[in-house]
Amino acid sequence: MAAGALGALGERVAERWLVGRGWRVLARRYRVGHRDIDLIVQRGEVVAFVEVKTRYSAGFGGPVCAVGRGKRRHLWRAATIWIDRYGAPGLEYRFDVIGVLASGGLIRVTHLENAFTVELAR
């Protein structure tokens, strides 16, 4: 399976997994310029900006470990624009990472809530 197809599979799996746990999808593949957020979901007063990482194996730390500082900054910038356009007072915003491991015909989902905060150097 090509990398793009694997990523699309992971995003579909993550979306179904979240919806099954009461999350409502606000946006898929939200794009601002060259930046994008895989899923933006809401449950109650919490809005989560979700990065989905899909892998065939847990080698190199697995999918959740694949969100480095540069990607976090990228997500923060896109999320800031989304909040400016669509955000509402009283909502809590956070960054989650979902790892989808597709190996041997089995799929395992790992959801890391509040996966990171972004501190930008000035």
MOPAC internal coordinates of N, CA, C and O (Angstrom, degrees):
PM7 1SCF
backbone

  N    0.0000 0     0.00 0     0.00 0    0    0    0
  C    1.4466 1     0.00 0     0.00 0    1    0    0
  C    1.5239 1   108.43 1     0.00 0    2    1    0
  O    1.2310 1   120.08 1   -46.93 1    3    2    1
  N    1.3292 1   117.46 1   133.07 1    3    2    1
  C    1.4614 1   122.34 1   179.72 1    5    3    2
  C    1.5227 1   110.01 1   -67.83 1    6    5    3
  O    1.2310 1   120.87 1   -23.09 1    7    6    5
  N    1.3305 1   115.94 1   156.91 1    7    6    5
  C    1.4661 1   120.95 1  -177.29 1    9    7    6
  C    1.5207 1   111.77 1   -57.32 1   10    9    7
  O    1.2310 1   120.07 1   137.45 1   11   10    9
  N    1.3427 1   117.47 1   -42.55 1   11   10    9
  C    1.4673 1   120.60 1   179.67 1   13   11   10
  C    1.5163 1   112.50 1   -62.93 1   14   13   11
  O    1.2310 1   120.75 1   139.38 1   15   14   13
  N    1.3225 1   116.17 1   -40.62 1   15   14   13
  C    1.4664 1   120.22 1   178.98 1   17   15   14
  C    1.5241 1   110.86 1   -68.40 1   18   17   15
  O    1.2310 1   120.39 1   142.10 1   19   18   17
  N    1.3338 1   116.85 1   -37.90 1   19   18   17
  C    1.4519 1   120.59 1   177.63 1   21   19   18
  C    1.5250 1   110.32 1   -64.27 1   22   21   19
  O    1.2310 1   120.48 1   137.11 1   23   22   21
  N    1.3225 1   116.69 1   -42.89 1   23   22   21
  C    1.4587 1   120.85 1   178.28 1   25   23   22
  C    1.5188 1   111.97 1   -62.79 1   26   25   23
  O    1.2310 1   120.40 1   137.21 1   27   26   25
  N    1.3322 1   116.85 1   -42.79 1   27   26   25
  C    1.4697 1   121.07 1   178.52 1   29   27   26
  C    1.5250 1   110.77 1   -63.21 1   30   29   27
  O    1.2310 1   120.44 1   139.15 1   31   30   29
  N    1.3402 1   116.76 1   -40.85 1   31   30   29
  C    1.4687 1   120.77 1   176.57 1   33   31   30
  C    1.5258 1   109.95 1   -59.71 1   34   33   31
  O    1.2310 1   120.51 1   133.11 1   35   34   33
  N    1.3210 1   116.63 1   -46.89 1   35   34   33
  C    1.4543 1   121.27 1  -179.95 1   37   35   34
  C    1.5165 1   112.72 1   -60.05 1   38   37   35
  O    1.2310 1   120.67 1   139.25 1   39   38   37
  N    1.3218 1   116.33 1   -40.75 1   39   38   37
  C    1.4675 1   119.72 1   179.14 1   41   39   38
  C    1.5259 1   111.20 1   -66.09 1   42   41   39
  O    1.2310 1   120.05 1   140.50 1   43   42   41
  N    1.3289 1   117.51 1   -39.50 1   43   42   41
  C    1.4730 1   120.08 1   177.30 1   45   43   42
  C    1.5315 1   111.02 1   -64.95 1   46   45   43
  O    1.2310 1   120.80 1   137.12 1   47   46   45
  N    1.3272 1   116.07 1   -42.88 1   47   46   45
  C    1.4694 1   120.53 1   178.78 1   49   47   46
  C    1.5285 1   109.61 1   -62.68 1   50   49   47
  O    1.2310 1   120.14 1   133.71 1   51   50   49
  N    1.3221 1   117.34 1   -46.29 1   51   50   49
  C    1.4684 1   121.37 1  -179.29 1   53   51   50
  C    1.5286 1   110.86 1   -61.84 1   54   53   51
  O    1.2310 1   120.34 1   137.74 1   55   54   53
  N    1.3196 1   116.96 1   -42.26 1   55   54   53
  C    1.4625 1   120.41 1   179.59 1   57   55   54
  C    1.5278 1   110.82 1   -61.70 1   58   57   55
  O    1.2310 1   120.29 1   131.58 1   59   58   57
  N    1.3143 1   117.05 1   -48.42 1   59   58   57
  C    1.4697 1   120.11 1   178.67 1   61   59   58
  C    1.5225 1   111.50 1   -61.24 1   62   61   59
  O    1.2310 1   120.81 1   140.24 1   63   62   61
  N    1.3227 1   116.05 1   -39.76 1   63   62   61
  C    1.4604 1   121.08 1  -179.98 1   65   63   62
  C    1.5307 1   110.11 1   -62.58 1   66   65   63
  O    1.2310 1   120.39 1   134.37 1   67   66   65
  N    1.3327 1   116.87 1   -45.63 1   67   66   65
  C    1.4680 1   120.74 1   179.66 1   69   67   66
  C    1.5237 1   111.94 1   -66.41 1   70   69   67
  O    1.2310 1   120.23 1   133.94 1   71   70   69
  N    1.3246 1   117.16 1   -46.06 1   71   70   69
  C    1.4672 1   121.18 1   179.87 1   73   71   70
  C    1.5285 1   110.05 1   -59.46 1   74   73   71
  O    1.2310 1   120.34 1   141.11 1   75   74   73
  N    1.3095 1   116.96 1   -38.89 1   75   74   73
  C    1.4540 1   121.57 1   178.22 1   77   75   74
  C    1.5254 1   113.32 1   -65.11 1   78   77   75
  O    1.2310 1   120.60 1   164.50 1   79   78   77
  N    1.3112 1   116.46 1   -15.50 1   79   78   77
  C    1.4615 1   121.73 1   178.87 1   81   79   78
  C    1.5256 1   112.24 1  -109.40 1   82   81   79
  O    1.2310 1   121.12 1  -161.06 1   83   82   81
  N    1.3348 1   115.46 1    18.94 1   83   82   81
  C    1.4555 1   120.01 1   172.47 1   85   83   82
  C    1.5154 1   117.15 1    92.43 1   86   85   83
  O    1.2310 1   119.74 1  -174.30 1   87   86   85
  N    1.3119 1   118.11 1     5.70 1   87   86   85
  C    1.4657 1   121.03 1   177.56 1   89   87   86
  C    1.5202 1   109.49 1   -83.06 1   90   89   87
  O    1.2310 1   120.81 1   -33.04 1   91   90   89
  N    1.3227 1   116.06 1   146.96 1   91   90   89
  C    1.4678 1   122.45 1   175.97 1   93   91   90
  C    1.5234 1   107.46 1  -110.80 1   94   93   91
  O    1.2310 1   120.49 1   -48.17 1   95   94   93
  N    1.3255 1   116.68 1   131.83 1   95   94   93
  C    1.4592 1   121.38 1  -178.10 1   97   95   94
  C    1.5282 1   109.42 1   -80.72 1   98   97   95
  O    1.2310 1   121.17 1   -58.12 1   99   98   97
  N    1.3355 1   115.37 1   121.88 1   99   98   97
  C    1.4624 1   121.36 1   176.52 1  101   99   98
  C    1.5211 1   111.35 1   -93.75 1  102  101   99
  O    1.2310 1   120.72 1   146.75 1  103  102  101
  N    1.3338 1   116.23 1   -33.25 1  103  102  101
  C    1.4710 1   120.06 1  -179.67 1  105  103  102
  C    1.5166 1   109.20 1  -158.21 1  106  105  103
  O    1.2310 1   121.79 1   -33.08 1  107  106  105
  N    1.3304 1   114.18 1   146.92 1  107  106  105
  C    1.4612 1   122.65 1   172.88 1  109  107  106
  C    1.5195 1   107.35 1  -117.86 1  110  109  107
  O    1.2310 1   120.82 1   -45.12 1  111  110  109
  N    1.3048 1   116.04 1   134.88 1  111  110  109
  C    1.4735 1   121.25 1   177.07 1  113  111  110
  C    1.5263 1   110.94 1    49.68 1  114  113  111
  O    1.2310 1   120.99 1  -130.59 1  115  114  113
  N    1.3326 1   115.70 1    49.41 1  115  114  113
  C    1.4725 1   120.90 1   178.31 1  117  115  114
  C    1.5184 1   108.44 1   -63.88 1  118  117  115
  O    1.2310 1   120.78 1   -55.84 1  119  118  117
  N    1.3220 1   116.12 1   124.16 1  119  118  117
  C    1.4560 1   121.49 1  -172.50 1  121  119  118
  C    1.5202 1   110.56 1  -120.96 1  122  121  119
  O    1.2310 1   121.86 1   -47.19 1  123  122  121
  N    1.3320 1   114.05 1   132.81 1  123  122  121
  C    1.4620 1   122.63 1   173.20 1  125  123  122
  C    1.5148 1   105.93 1  -132.47 1  126  125  123
  O    1.2310 1   120.47 1   -74.24 1  127  126  125
  N    1.3238 1   116.71 1   105.76 1  127  126  125
  C    1.4636 1   119.66 1  -175.04 1  129  127  126
  C    1.5102 1   109.95 1    60.93 1  130  129  127
  O    1.2310 1   120.23 1    53.45 1  131  130  129
  N    1.3192 1   117.17 1  -126.55 1  131  130  129
  C    1.4708 1   120.85 1   179.16 1  133  131  130
  C    1.5309 1   112.14 1   -92.77 1  134  133  131
  O    1.2310 1   120.19 1  -178.62 1  135  134  133
  N    1.3261 1   117.25 1     1.38 1  135  134  133
  C    1.4667 1   121.12 1   179.61 1  137  135  134
  C    1.5277 1   109.99 1   -95.20 1  138  137  135
  O    1.2310 1   120.84 1   -33.30 1  139  138  137
  N    1.3192 1   116.00 1   146.70 1  139  138  137
  C    1.4664 1   118.39 1   174.99 1  141  139  138
  C    1.5268 1   110.83 1  -147.77 1  142  141  139
  O    1.2310 1   122.04 1   -23.26 1  143  142  141
  N    1.3188 1   113.71 1   156.74 1  143  142  141
  C    1.4588 1   122.13 1   175.32 1  145  143  142
  C    1.5245 1   105.63 1  -120.57 1  146  145  143
  O    1.2310 1   120.19 1   -51.48 1  147  146  145
  N    1.3152 1   117.23 1   128.52 1  147  146  145
  C    1.4631 1   120.62 1  -175.18 1  149  147  146
  C    1.5216 1   112.33 1   -60.63 1  150  149  147
  O    1.2310 1   120.18 1   128.38 1  151  150  149
  N    1.3208 1   117.25 1   -51.62 1  151  150  149
  C    1.4679 1   121.66 1  -179.35 1  153  151  150
  C    1.5201 1   109.36 1  -141.09 1  154  153  151
  O    1.2310 1   121.15 1   -38.39 1  155  154  153
  N    1.3197 1   115.40 1   141.61 1  155  154  153
  C    1.4578 1   121.09 1   169.40 1  157  155  154
  C    1.5215 1   104.99 1  -121.43 1  158  157  155
  O    1.2310 1   120.73 1   -59.10 1  159  158  157
  N    1.3315 1   116.21 1   120.90 1  159  158  157
  C    1.4559 1   121.45 1  -173.51 1  161  159  158
  C    1.5234 1   110.15 1  -129.90 1  162  161  159
  O    1.2310 1   121.37 1   -22.68 1  163  162  161
  N    1.3353 1   114.98 1   157.32 1  163  162  161
  C    1.4578 1   119.97 1   178.82 1  165  163  162
  C    1.5202 1   110.48 1  -136.46 1  166  165  163
  O    1.2310 1   121.72 1   -39.56 1  167  166  165
  N    1.3188 1   114.32 1   140.44 1  167  166  165
  C    1.4594 1   121.74 1   172.29 1  169  167  166
  C    1.5229 1   105.65 1  -141.69 1  170  169  167
  O    1.2310 1   121.13 1   -64.18 1  171  170  169
  N    1.3237 1   115.45 1   115.82 1  171  170  169
  C    1.4539 1   119.54 1  -175.26 1  173  171  170
  C    1.5112 1   109.94 1    63.56 1  174  173  171
  O    1.2310 1   120.83 1    51.63 1  175  174  173
  N    1.3195 1   116.01 1  -128.37 1  175  174  173
  C    1.4696 1   121.32 1  -178.24 1  177  175  174
  C    1.5286 1   112.96 1   -95.80 1  178  177  175
  O    1.2310 1   120.47 1  -170.07 1  179  178  177
  N    1.3314 1   116.72 1     9.93 1  179  178  177
  C    1.4653 1   121.20 1  -177.83 1  181  179  178
  C    1.5295 1   110.05 1  -105.98 1  182  181  179
  O    1.2310 1   121.36 1   -52.83 1  183  182  181
  N    1.3273 1   115.00 1   127.17 1  183  182  181
  C    1.4640 1   121.71 1   172.77 1  185  183  182
  C    1.5273 1   106.69 1  -111.12 1  186  185  183
  O    1.2310 1   120.83 1   -53.08 1  187  186  185
  N    1.3245 1   116.02 1   126.92 1  187  186  185
  C    1.4608 1   120.73 1  -179.81 1  189  187  186
  C    1.5256 1   109.63 1  -114.85 1  190  189  187
  O    1.2310 1   121.32 1   -48.61 1  191  190  189
  N    1.3179 1   115.08 1   131.39 1  191  190  189
  C    1.4584 1   122.69 1   172.31 1  193  191  190
  C    1.5233 1   104.85 1   -94.81 1  194  193  191
  O    1.2310 1   120.69 1   -64.82 1  195  194  193
  N    1.3288 1   116.29 1   115.18 1  195  194  193
  C    1.4597 1   121.19 1  -167.88 1  197  195  194
  C    1.5253 1   111.18 1  -111.43 1  198  197  195
  O    1.2310 1   121.47 1   -55.44 1  199  198  197
  N    1.3133 1   114.79 1   124.56 1  199  198  197
  C    1.4566 1   122.11 1   171.34 1  201  199  198
  C    1.5237 1   107.13 1   -99.28 1  202  201  199
  O    1.2310 1   120.63 1   -52.92 1  203  202  201
  N    1.3301 1   116.39 1   127.08 1  203  202  201
  C    1.4615 1   121.39 1  -179.08 1  205  203  202
  C    1.5300 1   108.11 1  -107.75 1  206  205  203
  O    1.2310 1   121.01 1   -52.29 1  207  206  205
  N    1.3142 1   115.68 1   127.71 1  207  206  205
  C    1.4600 1   121.84 1   176.28 1  209  207  206
  C    1.5193 1   108.48 1  -121.07 1  210  209  207
  O    1.2310 1   121.16 1   -53.76 1  211  210  209
  N    1.3177 1   115.40 1   126.24 1  211  210  209
  C    1.4595 1   120.96 1  -177.09 1  213  211  210
  C    1.5189 1   109.20 1  -118.51 1  214  213  211
  O    1.2310 1   121.08 1   -44.52 1  215  214  213
  N    1.3173 1   115.53 1   135.48 1  215  214  213
  C    1.4657 1   121.18 1  -178.97 1  217  215  214
  C    1.5183 1   109.57 1  -139.82 1  218  217  215
  O    1.2310 1   121.55 1   -19.46 1  219  218  217
  N    1.3319 1   114.63 1   160.54 1  219  218  217
  C    1.4624 1   121.28 1   173.81 1  221  219  218
  C    1.5160 1   111.57 1   -87.24 1  222  221  219
  O    1.2310 1   120.29 1   154.79 1  223  222  221
  N    1.3328 1   117.05 1   -25.21 1  223  222  221
  C    1.4614 1   119.89 1  -179.61 1  225  223  222
  C    1.5093 1   109.41 1  -143.77 1  226  225  223
  O    1.2310 1   121.19 1   -15.09 1  227  226  225
  N    1.3220 1   115.33 1   164.91 1  227  226  225
  C    1.4588 1   121.13 1  -179.55 1  229  227  226
  C    1.5234 1   111.86 1   -88.42 1  230  229  227
  O    1.2310 1   120.37 1  -172.01 1  231  230  229
  N    1.3338 1   116.89 1     7.99 1  231  230  229
  C    1.4544 1   120.06 1   177.18 1  233  231  230
  C    1.5169 1   111.02 1   -58.14 1  234  233  231
  O    1.2310 1   119.89 1   -26.53 1  235  234  233
  N    1.3092 1   117.81 1   153.47 1  235  234  233
  C    1.4619 1   124.15 1  -179.16 1  237  235  234
  C    1.5257 1   111.78 1    61.69 1  238  237  235
  O    1.2310 1   119.76 1  -149.93 1  239  238  237
  N    1.3262 1   118.06 1    30.07 1  239  238  237
  C    1.4520 1   121.24 1   173.53 1  241  239  238
  C    1.5111 1   115.89 1    92.20 1  242  241  239
  O    1.2310 1   119.49 1   178.77 1  243  242  241
  N    1.3109 1   118.59 1    -1.23 1  243  242  241
  C    1.4547 1   120.61 1   177.96 1  245  243  242
  C    1.5123 1   112.73 1    78.88 1  246  245  243
  O    1.2310 1   120.61 1    -5.10 1  247  246  245
  N    1.3156 1   116.43 1   174.90 1  247  246  245
  C    1.4616 1   121.06 1  -172.53 1  249  247  246
  C    1.5253 1   114.46 1   -67.76 1  250  249  247
  O    1.2310 1   119.66 1   145.27 1  251  250  249
  N    1.3182 1   118.25 1   -34.73 1  251  250  249
  C    1.4636 1   119.83 1  -176.19 1  253  251  250
  C    1.5310 1   111.26 1   -67.09 1  254  253  251
  O    1.2310 1   120.19 1   149.61 1  255  254  253
  N    1.3213 1   117.24 1   -30.39 1  255  254  253
  C    1.4673 1   121.30 1  -179.41 1  257  255  254
  C    1.5291 1   112.92 1   -75.04 1  258  257  255
  O    1.2310 1   119.95 1   175.07 1  259  258  257
  N    1.3246 1   117.70 1    -4.93 1  259  258  257
  C    1.4576 1   121.65 1  -174.07 1  261  259  258
  C    1.5269 1   114.15 1   -85.30 1  262  261  259
  O    1.2310 1   119.45 1  -172.30 1  263  262  261
  N    1.3199 1   118.66 1     7.70 1  263  262  261
  C    1.4604 1   121.07 1  -179.10 1  265  263  262
  C    1.5319 1   108.05 1  -104.02 1  266  265  263
  O    1.2310 1   121.62 1   -84.72 1  267  266  265
  N    1.3284 1   114.51 1    95.28 1  267  266  265
  C    1.4574 1   120.41 1  -176.96 1  269  267  266
  C    1.5120 1   112.73 1   -86.22 1  270  269  267
  O    1.2310 1   121.17 1     3.40 1  271  270  269
  N    1.3260 1   115.36 1  -176.60 1  271  270  269
  C    1.4614 1   121.32 1  -176.62 1  273  271  270
  C    1.5280 1   112.36 1   -60.12 1  274  273  271
  O    1.2310 1   120.11 1   137.85 1  275  274  273
  N    1.3258 1   117.39 1   -42.15 1  275  274  273
  C    1.4602 1   119.93 1   179.42 1  277  275  274
  C    1.5202 1   112.35 1   -61.99 1  278  277  275
  O    1.2310 1   120.51 1   136.89 1  279  278  277
  N    1.3144 1   116.63 1   -43.11 1  279  278  277
  C    1.4657 1   120.79 1   178.98 1  281  279  278
  C    1.5206 1   110.57 1   -66.57 1  282  281  279
  O    1.2310 1   119.90 1   142.42 1  283  282  281
  N    1.3124 1   117.80 1   -37.58 1  283  282  281
  C    1.4650 1   120.78 1   177.65 1  285  283  282
  C    1.5267 1   110.72 1   -62.21 1  286  285  283
  O    1.2310 1   120.18 1   136.95 1  287  286  285
  N    1.3139 1   117.25 1   -43.05 1  287  286  285
  C    1.4774 1   120.79 1   178.10 1  289  287  286
  C    1.5217 1   110.45 1   -63.63 1  290  289  287
  O    1.2310 1   120.80 1   137.73 1  291  290  289
  N    1.3020 1   116.08 1   -42.27 1  291  290  289
  C    1.4614 1   122.74 1   178.34 1  293  291  290
  C    1.5364 1   110.05 1   -58.87 1  294  293  291
  O    1.2310 1   120.33 1   133.19 1  295  294  293
  N    1.3254 1   116.97 1   -46.81 1  295  294  293
  C    1.4628 1   121.76 1   178.86 1  297  295  294
  C    1.5274 1   111.07 1   -64.15 1  298  297  295
  O    1.2310 1   120.56 1   137.95 1  299  298  297
  N    1.3270 1   116.53 1   -42.05 1  299  298  297
  C    1.4577 1   120.75 1   179.92 1  301  299  298
  C    1.5250 1   110.73 1   -60.44 1  302  301  299
  O    1.2310 1   120.39 1   136.03 1  303  302  301
  N    1.3135 1   116.86 1   -43.97 1  303  302  301
  C    1.4694 1   119.91 1  -179.48 1  305  303  302
  C    1.5274 1   111.47 1   -63.30 1  306  305  303
  O    1.2310 1   120.13 1   135.31 1  307  306  305
  N    1.3098 1   117.36 1   -44.69 1  307  306  305
  C    1.4699 1   120.66 1   178.43 1  309  307  306
  C    1.5269 1   110.61 1   -65.59 1  310  309  307
  O    1.2310 1   120.24 1   139.81 1  311  310  309
  N    1.3363 1   117.15 1   -40.19 1  311  310  309
  C    1.4694 1   120.79 1   179.81 1  313  311  310
  C    1.5210 1   110.93 1   -64.37 1  314  313  311
  O    1.2310 1   120.16 1   141.33 1  315  314  313
  N    1.3238 1   117.30 1   -38.67 1  315  314  313
  C    1.4611 1   121.21 1   178.83 1  317  315  314
  C    1.5253 1   110.58 1   -60.24 1  318  317  315
  O    1.2310 1   120.39 1   137.99 1  319  318  317
  N    1.3014 1   116.86 1   -42.01 1  319  318  317
  C    1.4681 1   120.56 1   178.19 1  321  319  318
  C    1.5219 1   110.26 1   -66.17 1  322  321  319
  O    1.2310 1   120.21 1   137.05 1  323  322  321
  N    1.3425 1   117.20 1   -42.95 1  323  322  321
  C    1.4654 1   119.94 1   178.65 1  325  323  322
  C    1.5244 1   110.20 1   -60.34 1  326  325  323
  O    1.2310 1   119.87 1   135.07 1  327  326  325
  N    1.3311 1   117.86 1   -44.93 1  327  326  325
  C    1.4650 1   121.65 1  -179.39 1  329  327  326
  C    1.5284 1   110.28 1   -62.47 1  330  329  327
  O    1.2310 1   120.11 1   137.70 1  331  330  329
  N    1.3353 1   117.39 1   -42.30 1  331  330  329
  C    1.4700 1   120.36 1   178.12 1  333  331  330
  C    1.5287 1   111.43 1   -60.22 1  334  333  331
  O    1.2310 1   120.45 1   143.30 1  335  334  333
  N    1.3164 1   116.75 1   -36.70 1  335  334  333
  C    1.4745 1   121.01 1  -176.93 1  337  335  334
  C    1.5243 1   113.55 1   -84.91 1  338  337  335
  O    1.2310 1   120.19 1   139.26 1  339  338  337
  N    1.3253 1   117.23 1   -40.74 1  339  338  337
  C    1.4702 1   120.55 1  -168.85 1  341  339  338
  C    1.5293 1   114.43 1  -124.73 1  342  341  339
  O    1.2310 1   119.82 1   172.40 1  343  342  341
  N    1.3020 1   117.94 1    -7.60 1  343  342  341
  C    1.4585 1   121.09 1  -175.44 1  345  343  342
  C    1.5230 1   112.35 1   -66.37 1  346  345  343
  O    1.2310 1   121.14 1   -15.54 1  347  346  345
  N    1.3084 1   115.42 1   164.46 1  347  346  345
  C    1.4647 1   121.36 1  -179.67 1  349  347  346
  C    1.5247 1   109.10 1  -138.54 1  350  349  347
  O    1.2310 1   120.55 1   -31.22 1  351  350  349
  N    1.3275 1   116.55 1   148.78 1  351  350  349
  C    1.4664 1   119.32 1   177.44 1  353  351  350
  C    1.5327 1   110.83 1   -59.82 1  354  353  351
  O    1.2310 1   121.11 1   -34.34 1  355  354  353
  N    1.3028 1   115.49 1   145.66 1  355  354  353
  C    1.4559 1   120.51 1   176.22 1  357  355  354
  C    1.5140 1   115.40 1    88.28 1  358  357  355
  O    1.2310 1   119.99 1   174.02 1  359  358  357
  N    1.3165 1   117.62 1    -5.98 1  359  358  357
  C    1.4613 1   119.69 1   178.38 1  361  359  358
  C    1.5250 1   110.44 1   -87.16 1  362  361  359
  O    1.2310 1   121.05 1   -30.95 1  363  362  361
  N    1.3086 1   115.60 1   149.05 1  363  362  361
  C    1.4609 1   122.40 1   174.79 1  365  363  362
  C    1.5209 1   107.21 1  -102.00 1  366  365  363
  O    1.2310 1   120.32 1   -46.33 1  367  366  365
  N    1.3103 1   116.99 1   133.67 1  367  366  365
  C    1.4621 1   121.80 1  -178.84 1  369  367  366
  C    1.5215 1   109.40 1  -115.20 1  370  369  367
  O    1.2310 1   121.14 1   -38.84 1  371  370  369
  N    1.3185 1   115.42 1   141.16 1  371  370  369
  C    1.4605 1   119.54 1   178.78 1  373  371  370
  C    1.5314 1   109.28 1  -151.67 1  374  373  371
  O    1.2310 1   121.80 1   -12.66 1  375  374  373
  N    1.3378 1   114.16 1   167.34 1  375  374  373
  C    1.4615 1   122.05 1   177.45 1  377  375  374
  C    1.5174 1   108.43 1  -112.11 1  378  377  375
  O    1.2310 1   120.80 1   -54.97 1  379  378  377
  N    1.3307 1   116.07 1   125.03 1  379  378  377
  C    1.4588 1   122.54 1   176.96 1  381  379  378
  C    1.5232 1   108.57 1  -116.11 1  382  381  379
  O    1.2310 1   121.06 1   -24.56 1  383  382  381
  N    1.3085 1   115.57 1   155.44 1  383  382  381
  C    1.4630 1   121.40 1   172.57 1  385  383  382
  C    1.5181 1   107.21 1  -125.56 1  386  385  383
  O    1.2310 1   121.04 1   -46.91 1  387  386  385
  N    1.3168 1   115.61 1   133.09 1  387  386  385
  C    1.4624 1   120.65 1   174.09 1  389  387  386
  C    1.5163 1   107.46 1  -115.80 1  390  389  387
  O    1.2310 1   121.51 1   -54.01 1  391  390  389
  N    1.3132 1   114.72 1   125.99 1  391  390  389
  C    1.4500 1   121.40 1   175.39 1  393  391  390
  C    1.5192 1   108.99 1  -102.67 1  394  393  391
  O    1.2310 1   121.19 1   -49.79 1  395  394  393
  N    1.3090 1   115.33 1   130.21 1  395  394  393
  C    1.4655 1   121.11 1   176.78 1  397  395  394
  C    1.5197 1   106.51 1  -116.48 1  398  397  395
  O    1.2310 1   121.20 1   -60.12 1  399  398  397
  N    1.3116 1   115.30 1   119.88 1  399  398  397
  C    1.4585 1   121.57 1   179.21 1  401  399  398
  C    1.5203 1   107.55 1  -109.06 1  402  401  399
  O    1.2310 1   120.78 1   -67.13 1  403  402  401
  N    1.3304 1   116.12 1   112.87 1  403  402  401
  C    1.4637 1   122.16 1  -179.37 1  405  403  402
  C    1.5186 1   107.45 1  -108.86 1  406  405  403
  O    1.2310 1   120.78 1   -77.68 1  407  406  405
  N    1.3236 1   116.12 1   102.32 1  407  406  405
  C    1.4547 1   120.23 1  -174.20 1  409  407  406
  C    1.5255 1   110.49 1  -142.81 1  410  409  407
  O    1.2310 1   120.93 1   -50.58 1  411  410  409
  N    1.3061 1   115.82 1   129.42 1  411  410  409
  C    1.4581 1   120.73 1   175.62 1  413  411  410
  C    1.5172 1   113.79 1    60.62 1  414  413  411
  O    1.2310 1   120.17 1  -146.12 1  415  414  413
  N    1.3191 1   117.28 1    33.88 1  415  414  413
  C    1.4583 1   120.89 1   179.12 1  417  415  414
  C    1.5206 1   113.67 1    80.98 1  418  417  415
  O    1.2310 1   120.14 1   177.17 1  419  418  417
  N    1.3242 1   117.34 1    -2.83 1  419  418  417
  C    1.4613 1   121.63 1   177.79 1  421  419  418
  C    1.5225 1   109.60 1  -106.36 1  422  421  419
  O    1.2310 1   121.08 1   -29.82 1  423  422  421
  N    1.3159 1   115.54 1   150.18 1  423  422  421
  C    1.4649 1   120.59 1   177.11 1  425  423  422
  C    1.5170 1   107.83 1  -123.94 1  426  425  423
  O    1.2310 1   120.97 1   -51.96 1  427  426  425
  N    1.3246 1   115.74 1   128.04 1  427  426  425
  C    1.4614 1   121.29 1   177.61 1  429  427  426
  C    1.5254 1   108.73 1  -120.32 1  430  429  427
  O    1.2310 1   120.94 1   -46.22 1  431  430  429
  N    1.3243 1   115.80 1   133.78 1  431  430  429
  C    1.4569 1   122.02 1  -178.94 1  433  431  430
  C    1.5231 1   109.19 1  -111.82 1  434  433  431
  O    1.2310 1   120.98 1   -48.15 1  435  434  433
  N    1.3285 1   115.72 1   131.85 1  435  434  433
  C    1.4526 1   122.37 1   174.06 1  437  435  434
  C    1.5152 1   107.83 1  -121.24 1  438  437  435
  O    1.2310 1   120.43 1   -56.28 1  439  438  437
  N    1.3276 1   116.79 1   123.72 1  439  438  437
  C    1.4587 1   121.55 1  -178.75 1  441  439  438
  C    1.5202 1   108.41 1  -112.17 1  442  441  439
  O    1.2310 1   120.86 1   -63.59 1  443  442  441
  N    1.3055 1   115.95 1   116.41 1  443  442  441
  C    1.4518 1   122.03 1   178.19 1  445  443  442
  C    1.5249 1   108.11 1  -105.31 1  446  445  443
  O    1.2310 1   121.05 1   -77.46 1  447  446  445
  N    1.3281 1   115.60 1   102.54 1  447  446  445
  C    1.4615 1   121.00 1   179.95 1  449  447  446
  C    1.5239 1   109.52 1   -77.08 1  450  449  447
  O    1.2310 1   121.13 1   -33.33 1  451  450  449
  N    1.3375 1   115.44 1   146.67 1  451  450  449
  C    1.4740 1   119.73 1  -179.74 1  453  451  450
  C    1.5177 1   109.97 1    49.96 1  454  453  451
  O    1.2310 1   120.81 1  -130.91 1  455  454  453
  N    1.3141 1   116.06 1    49.09 1  455  454  453
  C    1.4580 1   122.15 1  -171.71 1  457  455  454
  C    1.5278 1   113.26 1   -62.45 1  458  457  455
  O    1.2310 1   120.21 1   149.56 1  459  458  457
  N    1.3222 1   117.20 1   -30.44 1  459  458  457
  C    1.4508 1   119.99 1  -178.75 1  461  459  458
  C    1.5144 1   110.49 1  -162.55 1  462  461  459
  O    1.2310 1   121.76 1   -19.04 1  463  462  461
  N    1.3094 1   114.24 1   160.96 1  463  462  461
  C    1.4549 1   121.71 1   167.98 1  465  463  462
  C    1.5113 1   105.20 1  -116.53 1  466  465  463
  O    1.2310 1   120.69 1   -22.62 1  467  466  465
  N    1.2985 1   116.29 1   157.38 1  467  466  465
  C    1.4548 1   119.99 1  -177.11 1  469  467  466
  C    1.5133 1   108.91 1  -111.50 1  470  469  467
  O    1.2310 1   121.16 1   -55.21 1  471  470  469
  N    1.3050 1   115.39 1   124.79 1  471  470  469
  C    1.4495 1   121.62 1   174.54 1  473  471  470
  C    1.5189 1   106.84 1  -120.07 1  474  473  471
  O    1.2310 1   121.24 1   -66.49 1  475  474  473
  N    1.3099 1   115.24 1   113.51 1  475  474  473
  C    1.4521 1   119.88 1  -177.74 1  477  475  474
  C    1.5259 1   110.46 1   -94.73 1  478  477  475
  O    1.2310 1   121.36 1   -49.49 1  479  478  477
  N    1.3173 1   115.00 1   130.51 1  479  478  477
  C    1.4656 1   119.42 1   176.83 1  481  479  478
  C    1.5281 1   108.76 1   -74.60 1  482  481  479
  O    1.2310 1   120.68 1   -37.23 1  483  482  481
  N    1.3019 1   116.30 1   142.77 1  483  482  481
  C    1.4696 1   119.88 1   179.06 1  485  483  482
  C    1.4860 1   110.69 1  -106.37 1  486  485  483
  O    1.2310 1   120.10 1   180.00 1  487  486  485

